[in-house]
Amino acid sequence: MPNSQTPLTIHDVPRRVPTANQPTVERIVERIGITTFHETQAYIRAERADGKPPLRIAKGWVNGFTDQDEAATSGGPGNPTWQSIERHPLWGLWMPENNAHDGGGTQRRQAEQQRCPNPGCGELMPLTNVCDFCG
């Protein structure tokens, strides 16, 4: 049974989330600067190099961002952010594939493809939110 003492490598972390969420996790880990990862039963605790509160990386969400801007910037466009109640004043974000509550019921949600925001492009982007046409 995993616990907070079980160390993971940077290569183990994306494999603990659904395929659709792997690019989001990789982007967050790259942008935040993580020193160590520890697996728990519910999430991966990611210790930050800057000493700020650790991130909690679950299958469909990440919690522990210092503010809404850090959550939105780190996770990339199209991932809704939310203020943490349990870890106030921290912020979290939903990843493309999650089990968020919608209208009081539990429903599996899939991210919708977004159009590229670059002028003159407008092509549908993959769920990674990185345009295949103009990068």
N, C-alpha and C positions, 0 to 999 in steps of 0.2 A: 504494500500500500504506500503510495507516495506521501511524502511529508515535506515540510519546509527545509529539511536538512539535505534533501536529495538534489545535488547540483546538476544542472543541465548545461550543455554548450549552446552557443549561438545557433548551431545547426539543428539542434533538437527542437527549438522553440516553434518554428513554423509548422513542423509536423504534428504539433499538438492542437492545431486549429483546422477547420475545414479549408479545403483547397481555395475556395473563393476568398478567404480571409488572409491567406499567406502573404500576398504582396503588401497588404495593409500592415501586418505585423512587422514585416521586414523593413518597411519604410519608417515605422515608429521607432523600432530598435536602432536604426541607423541615425535618425534625427535626434533622439533623446540622449544617447550615450549611456549604455548599460554596462555595468561591471560584472554582475553575476546574476544567474537565474536559479530559482529554487521552485520545485514543483510542489504544489499542495493538492488536496483533493478537488478543489473547485477552480483553481487558477494557477498561473505561474507568477511568482513574485519576482519582479525585475528590479534589482537595485541600481539606482542611478549613480553615475560618476560624480555628479554635482552635489550629492548629499541630500537632495530633496526627497520627499516621500517616494517610496517605490511604486512602480506601476503594478497593477494586477491585470494580467493578460488571460482572459477566459476565451472560450470557443467563439463567442459572438460579440464580445465587448472588451474594452480596455478602460480601466479606471486609475486615476492617480495623477492626472495632468494638473499643473499649477493654476491654469486658467483656461477659459474657453478658447482663446487664441492658440495656446500651445496644443490643445486637443485637435482643433481644426487644422492647424498647420502640419502637425505631425502625422495625423491620420490621412490627410489628403481630402480633396473635394468629394462631396457626396456622402460623407459619413456623418449622420446626425450626432450632435454633441448634447450632453446633459450635465447638470450640476449634481454632484454626488450628495445624497442625503446622509449616508453612512459615514462618508469621509469628508464632510464639509470642511473647508471650502474648495476641495478638489473637484475636478471635472472628469467626465468619461465620454466615451464615444461608442456608438454602435458600429460594428463592422458590417460589410456587405451581407453576410449570411448570419442571421441571429434569430433568437427566439423571443423577441420583444413582445410585450403585451400591447395589443391593439384593440381598443374598444372593450376592454375588460376580459377578453378571451386570449388564450395563448394561440399564436399562429406563427408558423415558420415564414419568415420574410426573406425575400431575395432582393438584392439591390437592383435597381433599374439602371440600364445603361444611360449615360449622360452624353450629350453632344459636346464636342470639343469647343472650348470657349475662345480659341484663337481666331482672330479675324481672318476670314477667307477660307476657313476649314469647315467647321460645323459637322464633321463626320461623327458617327456613333463611336464612342470609345469602349474598350473592353472594361470589365469590372475593376481592373487595376486603376482606372481613371488616368491612364497615360495613353495619349493618342498614338495609334499605329501609323498614322499618316504624317504627322508633323512633330511627333515626339513631345 
